[in-house]
Amino acid sequence: LGVIAPQPFNELGSFAMFGIEAGYVLPALDRQLLVTGGALYSQPPASGGRDDGRLSGGSYAWALDQHMLVAELGGAYRILPPGGAVVPFAYGAGRVYMLQTRLDGESGQAARFGEHTESFTEIGAAVGGGADVPVGPGLATGTLGVGISNMNQRLTGDTNAAALELALGYRFGF
């Protein structure tokens, strides 16, 4: 579970994300290297409006609804060997961002712009760090990273999906 905060990179607000990850600890390097794959899901909303004297009512309002699914394949390097009270790590991943966008807007009381949808897939990446702490039969984990991808669509214009990502989770070992 986590929070995506794009404010340092664009005007979107923060939103929640949910994810799942599976990995394999490689026996080399004292079990400090992990290969991981996972998926993240989020529904980042946005809305706004602007005054425009050319329109009936003198202004317009819009609402954007997105469904974002991110598939990633990457790895992590444990800076200290596993088994300590706190095990910091660095990670990196290649990502595939899949977004479906719905945009709706209106001007004044009766002038609707109509609903428009667009879907796209874009390549991206993520880098960051975190720490694992032994709790119960597994590890509580926290990460802070940056994910980035282009997000050039007709509906949203040329922008990006860059954001800070803060996540907390739990790792089970088998």
N, C-alpha and C positions, 0 to 999 in steps of 0.2 A: 504494500500500500504506500502511496506517496503523493506528493504534490509537485506539479509542474508549474514553474514560475517564469514566464517568458518576458517579464517586464524589462530586464536589462537590454533586450534585443528588439522588442516591438511593443505595440500598444495593447495586446491582449491581456486579460486578467489571469490570475492563478486558477488552477483547476485540479481536481483529483485524478489519480491514475491507479489502475489495478494491474498487477502483473503476476506472471508465473515463470519460473526458470528451472531448468534442469542442467546438471553439469556432471563432469567427470574429473576427478582429481588424478592427475598424472603421477606415476610413481617417481619420476625423475625429480631432481632438485629438492630432495627431502619433502616431497608432496606439497610443494609451494606453488605449483602451476595448475590452474584449472581451465578447462574448456567448457564453455557454457552456451546454451541456446535458450531463448525465451520469447515471450510475447507480452506486450503492454496494451491496455485498452483505456481510452479516455473519451469524454464527450466535451471538448472545450467550447463553451458558448461565448458569444460576443454580441453586443447590440450598441446602437448609437443613433445619432441623427444630426441634422445640420439645418441651419436657416438657408433658404434659397428663394429669393423673391420671384423667380421665374415659375414657381410651382403654385398650384392652388393651395391655399392655407399658409403659404410662405415658408414651409419647411418640409422635411421628410424624415422618416424614422425607418430603421432597418433592424433585422434580427438575423443572426447567423447561428446555425446549429451544425456542428460537425461530429462525425463519428471517426475516431482515429484508432487504427490498429497498427501496431508496430511489431514486426518480427525482427529478432536480432540473433546474431551468432558472434561470439567473442571469446574473451578469455580474461583471466585475472591472475595476478601474481601476488602471493602472500609475502609481504616484506619480512615478516618473521615466520619461523616454522610453526605449523599448527600445534595446538596444545597449550598455548599460553593463556593468560587471563584476558588479554586483548590481542587480537591478531589483525594488524592493519593490512590493507591490500590496495592495489591499483588495478583498474580494469579498462578495457577498450572493447568496442564492438562495432561491427558493421550492421547497418539497419536497413530495413525496407519499410517506409512509411506508406500506409494505405489510408487515404482520407475520402470521406464522402461528405460533401458540403451542401447544405440547404440554406438559401438566402431568401428572405421575404421582406418586403418593404411597402411603405405607403406614404402618400402625401396628402395632407388634409384629412377630412372625414371620409371622403368617398373615392379617392384616387389611389387604388392599390396598384403596385408595380407587378404583382404576381409572384408566384413562387418559382425559384430557379434552383436546379440541382447540378452538381458536377462531382465526378469521382476522378481520382488520380492516384498513381503510385510513383514514389520517388525514393531514390537511394539516399542514405544518410549515415551518420556515425554518432557514437557516444564515447566519452572518456570521463574518468573520474576516479574516486577513491572511496574507501570506507573502512569499516572494521567489523570483525566478528567477535562475539563474546559468548563463551559457553554458558548456556542456560538449559537446564533439564537435559533431555536426550539429544539436543541439537545445539544450534548456534543462533543467537539473536544477531541480526546484521543491520547495519545502517550504511547508506551510501549517499554521496553528494557528487553530482556530475553535471556535464553539459551534453545535451543532445542537439544535433543540428541537421537540417535538410532544407533544400529549396522548397518553396511552396508557391510556385508561380502558376496561378490559376486565372481563368477569365473572371470568375466571380470575386476573388479576393485581391487580384492584382499581383504584382511581383513582390513577394515577401519571403520569409523563411520560417521554419519551425524551430528556430533556436530557442532553447530554454534551459534554465537551471532545473535540475531534477533532484528532489530529496525523497528518499524512500527508506522505509523500515520494514523488516521482514524476519522470517525465521527459516533456517536451513535445516533440513532433515538429512542425516547421512545413512546410507545403506551399504 
